[in-house]
Amino acid sequence: MEQANIPEFTEADKREANFHNFDETPEVVGKLIRIETGSFGDNLVVDTVNGEVTIGVYEALKSKITKEDIGKFVKIVCLGNKVSPKTRRSYKDFEVFVK
């Protein structure tokens, strides 16, 4: 492979995932464009009016949004932290709408 034409990369070229913070904005509305495999599980990538956002791994979303939903509009509303009666662990719960 010829590497003579590889450009220099700077900080301006760097891309970071824009993970959505549900504590700041409890709702995401947009088109689900892909599901990516991340370090800890699947991440949802949603195209919103403010650009692409990535929603990290949440157990409460795993069964509510699937690969069949790619290309559809989704509305994800964080209901806040709940405590599991079985495990007594805290988790974020969500309402999910798909159209």
Buried (B, 14 or more C-beta within 10 A) or exposed (E): EEEEEEEEEEEEEEEEEEEBEBEEEBEBEBBBEBBEEBEEEBBBBBBEEEEBBBBBEBEBBEEBBEEEBBEEBBBBBBEEEEEEEEEEEEEBBBEBEBE
